[in-house]
Amino acid sequence: MNLPLIIRAEEHNEKTAIAATNGAFTYRDLLHTSSQIATSLLQNTEDLQEQRVAFLIPPGFEYVATQWGIWRAGGIAVPLCVSHPRPELEYVITNSGASIIVAHPTFEDILRSLPPQASLAQEHNLRFILTSETLPHNISRLPEIDITRRALILYTSGTTGKPKGVVTTHENIQAQVTSLSTAWEWTSNDRILHILPLHHIHGIINVLTCALWAGAECHILSKFDAETVWKRICDGDLTLFMAVPTIYVKLITAWETASKERQQIMSEGCAKIRLMVSGSAALPVQVLEKWQTISGHFLLERYGMTEIGMALSNPLHGERLAGYVGKPLPQVEVRLVDENGDLVPTGTPGEIQVKGPGVFLEYWQNPEATAKAFQNGWFRTGDTAVIENGNYRILGRMSVDIIKTGGYKVSALEIEEVLRSHPDIQECAVVGVADLEWGERVCAALVLQGSQPLTLEAFRSWAKERLAVYKVPTQILIVEELPRNAMGKVIKPTVVELFCSN
């Protein structure tokens, strides 16, 4: 039988599925073109039998039709990042063992490098297909695809080592999508603006696949541009918007530079959207509050990973708490454990572990990493959180955001949130720096703002009071923003010690 995603699409034949810069395309268009692409990929074979098909296509209808075509031919889709240089593209192509590359003509040069370098396709003996090639008129009999088959390999950046290929099945994807569709009440009347990369789970599952599962309209921009996004919001026909914190910061900046009349129109456009979501990174409280002032929306924060889809979410209806990512989504089990794998009591930080049908199958051809990622059937996320008032609050990655200093475990994300509340600090980043005495010393890089210089004495006093609650011992090194001279050349930065201990 056909995949449930395809069967559902057949119920919405004449509805718009994808709207892009080159026009609007119905579900019928998507079904027909993807069947042509599947026929081309099969090339007289009956089933790709989970061959990996890497594709490098800009966001738009051709991307979606190619992804569906790969699935309908029985292949595993391996989306490539349009901004990656050749070495990174080659790593994904070779690691996944792709046998076919599908590319938009825009990327032909990077994939077919000029002599003396051979093309990636020639080098690795792959079929190379351009999206500009004529598609077959006669559609092959397409294979029946069981939902337990592998569907997608996404490469995680990871915190150490080479990226790993995260393998999800059609069944995993279906579980992720139905969980979000239930929690966020997707319907066929929804219209979402898609501005996210299409080699990450956020853009592929949360936006694109959820929209198409629901029979909704997905309006895709080829790249993010603040003014273009505001124009679409002002059109007043969108019902959903999902973005990362950086995008909200850029939209806030664009709003602040607009005229009073334009600002009112922008805010009125936001008011017509039923849900706005932020994810993929911690949302600074000041950004959340500023966006609420502009748009009237208290952004819905959620938590997920490539390996698990989305696991936690603030509610669609009901109270949302700033700095929290809510509770487990439908079909998802979540627990917090200590270093021994034992459950921690409420209010005590622990590692987030997840179980459910949306959890990935494996790391591609890496059984050792796959086995290491699970503990008694629970996926070990490597993230630390705490439950407060029944809601989860993320403290950061165990490997980089949890700083072990002077016997304490300190959350870099928490300290960043405190530092951002200072009126003279625009942005900051906190990391742990190796130190013989303390194990790690907390180090903050600051981007300063304001006309008056920030004095060390005043800042020490301010920080001592506010950071004492986090039990930060003795010293924080504050590395100020790199100063530049009139020619733009970086002057040697200053490093000052900030004493804020007991």
C-alpha positions in Angstrom: 0.0 0.0 0.0 0.9 3.6 -0.3 2.5 5.5 2.6 -0.1 7.2 4.8 1.4 10.6 3.9 0.6 9.9 0.2 -2.9 8.5 1.0 -3.8 11.6 3.0 -2.5 13.9 0.2 -4.9 12.3 -2.2 -7.8 13.6 -0.1 -6.7 17.2 -0.9 -6.0 17.0 -4.6 -7.1 20.5 -5.6 -5.9 22.3 -2.5 -2.7 24.3 -2.6 0.2 22.3 -1.0 3.2 24.4 -1.7 3.4 28.1 -2.5 6.9 29.3 -3.6 8.5 32.1 -5.6 7.8 30.3 -8.8 4.1 29.7 -8.2 1.6 27.7 -6.3 1.3 23.9 -6.6 -1.6 21.7 -5.5 -1.5 18.3 -3.8 -2.3 16.8 -7.2 0.8 18.5 -8.7 2.9 17.2 -5.8 1.6 13.6 -6.2 2.0 13.6 -10.0 5.5 15.2 -10.0 6.8 13.0 -7.2 5.5 9.9 -9.1 7.5 11.1 -12.2 10.6 11.6 -10.1 10.1 8.1 -8.5 9.8 6.6 -12.0 13.1 8.4 -13.0 14.9 7.2 -9.9 13.7 3.6 -10.3 15.1 3.4 -13.9 13.3 0.2 -14.7 13.9 -1.4 -11.4 11.0 -2.3 -9.1 12.2 -0.9 -5.8 15.2 1.2 -4.7 15.3 -1.1 -1.6 16.5 1.7 0.7 19.3 3.0 -1.6 20.4 6.4 -0.3 19.5 9.3 -2.6 21.3 12.5 -1.7 19.7 15.7 -3.0 20.9 19.3 -3.2 17.9 21.5 -4.0 16.9 25.0 -2.8 13.7 25.3 -0.7 10.6 25.1 -2.9 8.3 22.7 -4.8 11.2 20.8 -6.5 12.7 20.0 -3.1 9.4 18.6 -1.7 8.6 16.6 -4.9 12.1 15.1 -4.9 11.8 14.1 -1.2 8.5 12.5 -1.9 9.8 10.9 -5.1 12.6 9.2 -3.2 10.2 7.9 -0.6 7.8 6.6 -3.2 10.6 4.8 -5.1 11.6 3.0 -1.9 14.7 5.1 -1.2 16.2 6.8 1.8 16.2 10.6 1.4 19.5 12.3 2.3 19.0 16.1 2.1 22.2 18.1 1.6 22.7 21.6 3.0 22.7 24.3 0.3 25.2 26.4 2.1 27.8 23.7 2.8 31.2 23.7 1.0 32.2 20.7 -1.1 34.1 18.8 1.6 31.0 18.7 3.9 28.8 17.7 1.0 31.2 15.0 0.1 31.3 13.7 3.7 27.6 13.2 3.8 27.4 11.7 0.3 30.2 9.2 1.1 29.2 8.4 4.7 25.6 7.7 3.7 26.7 5.5 0.8 24.5 7.4 -1.6 24.1 5.8 -5.0 22.2 8.7 -6.6 22.6 12.5 -6.4 19.7 14.7 -7.5 20.7 18.4 -7.8 19.3 21.7 -8.9 21.3 23.3 -11.8 22.4 26.0 -9.4 24.6 23.5 -7.6 25.9 21.6 -10.7 29.3 23.4 -10.5 30.0 22.5 -6.9 29.0 18.9 -7.5 30.7 18.6 -10.9 34.0 20.4 -10.0 36.2 21.4 -13.0 39.3 19.4 -13.8 41.7 18.3 -12.4 39.1 17.4 -9.8 36.6 14.8 -10.8 32.9 15.4 -10.1 31.6 13.8 -6.9 29.4 11.6 -9.0 32.3 10.3 -11.1 34.6 10.0 -8.1 32.1 7.8 -6.2 30.5 6.1 -9.3 27.0 7.6 -8.7 24.1 8.5 -10.9 23.8 12.2 -11.2 20.4 13.7 -12.1 19.6 17.4 -12.6 16.1 18.7 -11.7 16.1 20.4 -15.1 16.1 17.1 -16.9 12.8 16.1 -18.6 10.7 13.8 -16.4 9.1 10.6 -17.8 5.5 10.8 -19.0 4.7 7.2 -18.3 4.6 6.4 -14.6 6.1 3.1 -13.4 4.3 0.9 -11.1 5.6 2.2 -7.7 6.6 -0.2 -4.9 4.5 -0.7 -1.8 6.4 0.9 1.1 6.0 -0.5 4.6 6.2 2.3 7.3 8.9 0.4 9.2 11.3 1.1 6.3 14.1 3.6 6.7 13.0 7.0 5.2 15.5 9.8 6.1 19.1 10.3 7.2 19.8 13.7 8.8 23.4 14.5 9.8 23.8 16.0 13.3 26.5 18.6 13.9 27.2 17.0 17.3 29.5 18.5 19.9 32.5 16.2 19.2 33.8 14.3 16.2 32.3 14.0 12.7 28.6 14.4 12.2 26.5 11.2 12.6 23.7 10.1 10.3 20.5 9.9 12.2 18.2 7.3 10.6 14.4 7.7 11.0 11.8 5.3 9.6 8.5 6.3 8.0 6.9 5.1 11.2 9.2 7.4 13.3 8.3 10.4 11.1 4.6 9.5 11.3 4.7 9.4 15.1 6.6 12.7 15.3 4.1 14.4 13.0 0.9 13.0 14.6 2.2 14.0 18.0 2.7 17.6 16.9 -0.5 17.6 14.9 -2.5 16.7 18.0 -0.7 19.0 20.4 -0.7 22.1 18.1 -4.1 21.3 16.4 -3.0 21.4 12.8 -5.9 21.4 10.3 -6.2 21.6 6.5 -7.1 25.3 6.9 -3.7 26.2 8.2 -1.2 28.3 6.3 2.4 28.3 7.5 5.4 30.4 6.3 8.4 28.2 5.9 11.8 30.0 6.3 13.9 27.3 7.9 16.7 25.2 6.5 15.5 22.0 4.9 18.3 19.7 6.1 17.3 19.9 9.7 14.4 18.3 11.6 12.8 21.6 12.5 12.2 22.6 8.9 11.6 19.1 7.5 9.2 17.7 10.1 7.8 20.4 12.3 6.9 22.7 9.4 6.9 20.9 6.0 5.7 17.4 6.9 3.2 18.5 9.5 1.7 20.9 7.0 1.4 18.3 4.3 0.1 15.7 6.7 -2.7 18.0 7.6 -3.5 19.0 4.1 -2.5 22.6 4.9 -0.6 25.2 2.8 3.1 25.6 3.1 4.4 28.9 1.9 8.2 28.5 1.3 10.7 31.3 1.0 14.0 30.4 -0.7 15.9 32.2 2.1 15.2 34.2 5.2 14.8 38.0 4.7 13.3 40.0 7.5 11.5 42.5 5.3 10.0 39.7 3.1 8.8 37.8 6.2 7.2 41.0 7.6 5.5 41.6 4.3 4.0 38.1 4.3 2.9 38.5 7.9 1.3 41.8 7.0 -0.7 40.1 4.2 -2.7 38.6 7.1 -3.4 35.1 5.6 -1.0 33.1 7.7 -2.1 31.0 10.7 1.2 29.5 11.9 4.8 30.7 12.1 7.9 28.8 13.5 11.4 30.1 13.8 14.6 30.1 15.8 15.5 32.8 18.3 18.0 34.5 15.9 15.2 35.0 13.4 12.9 36.6 16.1 15.8 38.9 17.0 16.2 40.0 13.3 12.4 40.5 13.0 12.4 42.7 16.2 15.3 44.8 14.8 13.3 45.3 11.5 10.2 46.3 13.5 12.1 48.8 15.5 13.4 50.6 12.4 10.0 50.8 10.8 7.7 53.8 11.0 4.9 54.0 13.7 2.3 53.4 11.0 4.2 50.4 9.6 4.7 49.0 13.1 1.0 49.0 13.7 0.3 47.1 10.5 3.1 44.6 11.4 1.6 44.0 14.8 -1.9 43.6 13.4 -0.6 41.0 10.9 0.9 39.0 13.9 -2.5 39.1 15.7 -4.1 37.2 12.8 -1.7 34.2 13.3 -3.0 31.6 15.7 0.3 30.2 16.9 4.0 31.3 16.9 6.7 28.8 17.9 10.3 29.2 18.8 12.8 26.3 18.9 16.2 24.8 18.1 18.0 27.0 20.7 17.3 28.6 24.0 15.0 31.7 23.7 16.3 34.6 25.8 13.5 35.9 28.1 14.1 39.5 26.9 13.5 38.4 23.3 10.3 36.6 24.3 9.0 39.7 26.2 9.9 42.1 23.4 8.2 39.8 20.8 5.1 39.6 23.0 5.0 43.4 23.1 5.3 43.6 19.3 3.0 40.8 18.3 0.8 40.0 21.2 2.1 36.4 21.1 3.8 34.6 24.0 6.0 32.4 21.9 5.5 28.7 22.4 8.8 27.0 23.3 9.4 23.3 22.7 12.3 20.9 23.0 13.5 18.3 20.6 16.4 16.7 18.8 17.2 15.2 15.5 17.2 11.8 17.1 13.8 12.1 18.9 11.7 14.6 17.0 9.9 16.9 19.5 9.7 15.6 23.1 8.5 18.6 25.2 6.2 21.5 24.5 4.5 24.3 26.2 0.7 24.1 25.8 -1.2 25.4 22.8 -3.9 26.5 25.2 -3.2 27.4 28.8 -0.3 29.1 30.7 3.2 29.1 29.1 6.1 29.9 31.3 9.1 32.0 30.2 12.3 29.9 30.2 10.4 26.6 30.3 9.7 24.0 27.5 6.6 22.6 29.1 5.6 18.9 29.4 5.9 15.7 27.3 4.1 15.7 24.0 1.5 13.0 23.1 3.1 9.5 22.6 6.3 10.7 24.3 7.8 9.5 27.6 10.4 11.6 29.3 12.4 11.1 32.5 15.3 12.7 34.3 18.2 10.6 35.7 21.4 11.1 37.5 24.9 9.9 36.4 24.1 6.3 37.6 20.9 6.2 35.5 18.6 6.5 38.6 15.6 8.8 38.6 16.1 12.1 40.3 13.5 13.7 42.6 11.5 16.7 41.3 13.5 19.9 41.6 16.8 18.1 41.1 18.7 18.5 37.7 19.1 15.3 35.7 19.8 14.1 32.1 16.8 14.1 29.8 16.0 10.6 28.5 13.2 9.9 26.0 11.2 6.9 24.9 8.5 6.6 22.2 7.6 5.7 18.6 9.2 8.9 17.3 12.7 8.0 18.6 15.1 7.3 15.7 16.2 3.8 14.6 20.0 4.1 14.6 23.1 6.1 13.7 23.9 5.1 10.1 26.4 2.2 10.1 27.6 3.1 13.6 26.2 0.4 15.9 28.7 1.3 18.7 27.4 4.9 18.9 23.8 3.6 18.6 24.2 1.3 21.6 25.9 4.0 23.6 23.0 6.4 23.0 20.5 4.2 24.8 20.1 3.1 28.4 17.5 0.3 29.0 15.5 1.4 25.9 15.7 5.1 26.8 17.5 7.5 24.5 20.2 9.5 26.3 19.9 13.1 25.0 23.0 14.5 26.8 20.9 17.5 27.9 20.3 18.5 31.5 17.0 19.8 32.8 15.0 20.3 36.0 11.3 20.0 36.6 9.8 23.0 38.4 6.0 23.6 38.8 5.4 20.5 36.6 7.3 22.0 33.7 10.8 21.2 32.3 13.5 23.9 32.2 16.6 23.1 30.1 19.9 23.8 31.8 22.0 22.9 28.8 24.2 20.3 27.1 26.0 18.1 29.7 29.2 18.3 27.5 29.4 22.1 27.0 26.7 24.0 28.9 27.1 22.4 32.3 30.3 23.9 33.8 31.9 21.9 36.7 33.6 24.6 38.8 34.7 24.4 42.4 32.6 21.3 43.0 29.4 22.9 41.7 27.6 22.2 38.4 26.7 25.6 36.9 24.4 26.1 33.9 26.0 28.4 31.3 22.5 29.1 29.9 21.2 30.3 33.3 24.2 32.7 33.7 23.7 34.0 30.1 20.1 34.8 30.9 21.2 36.8 34.0 23.9 38.7 32.1 21.5 39.6 29.3 19.3 41.4 31.8 22.0 44.0 32.3 21.1 47.2 30.4 24.6 47.6 28.9 24.8 44.0 27.6 23.3 43.3 24.3 24.4 39.6 24.0 26.7 37.2 25.6 28.0 33.6 25.6 29.2 31.7 28.6 31.6 28.7 28.5 33.8 26.8 30.9 37.6 27.3 30.6 40.0 24.8 32.1 41.5 25.9 35.4 43.9 24.1 37.7 42.3 25.5 40.9 38.6 25.3 40.0 38.5 22.6 37.4 36.7 25.0 35.1 36.3 28.7 35.4 33.2 30.4 34.1 34.1 32.6 31.1 31.7 35.1 29.5 32.1 37.0 26.2 30.0 40.1 26.1 28.6 42.3 23.3 28.2 45.7 24.9 25.7 48.4 24.1 24.8 51.9 25.4 26.6 55.2 25.2 28.3 55.0 28.6 31.2 52.6 29.1 30.5 49.7 31.5 32.8 50.1 34.5 34.3 47.1 36.1 33.4 48.2 39.7 29.7 48.8 38.9 29.5 45.5 37.0 31.1 43.5 39.8 28.6 44.9 42.2 25.7 44.1 39.9 26.9 40.6 39.1 27.8 39.6 42.7 24.2 40.2 43.8 22.6 38.4 40.9 24.9 35.4 40.4 25.3 34.4 44.0 22.1 32.4 43.7 23.8 30.2 41.1 26.7 29.4 43.6 29.3 30.5 41.1 32.6 30.3 43.0 35.1 33.0 43.3 35.7 34.4 39.8 34.2 34.8 36.4 36.5 35.9 33.6 34.7 38.6 31.6 36.1 38.8 28.0 34.8 42.0 26.6 33.7 42.3 23.0 36.7 42.7 20.7 37.3 46.4 20.3 38.1 47.8 16.9 39.9 50.9 15.7 38.6 53.4 13.2 39.8 51.1 10.3 37.9 48.2 11.7 41.0 46.3 12.8 40.6 44.3 16.0 42.6 45.8 18.9 43.9 43.4 21.5 40.9 42.5 23.8 41.1 43.1 27.5 40.3 40.4 30.0 39.2 41.4 33.5 38.5 39.3 36.6 35.2 39.6 38.2 35.0 38.6 41.9 31.5 37.6 43.0 31.9 34.9 45.5 30.8 34.5 49.1 
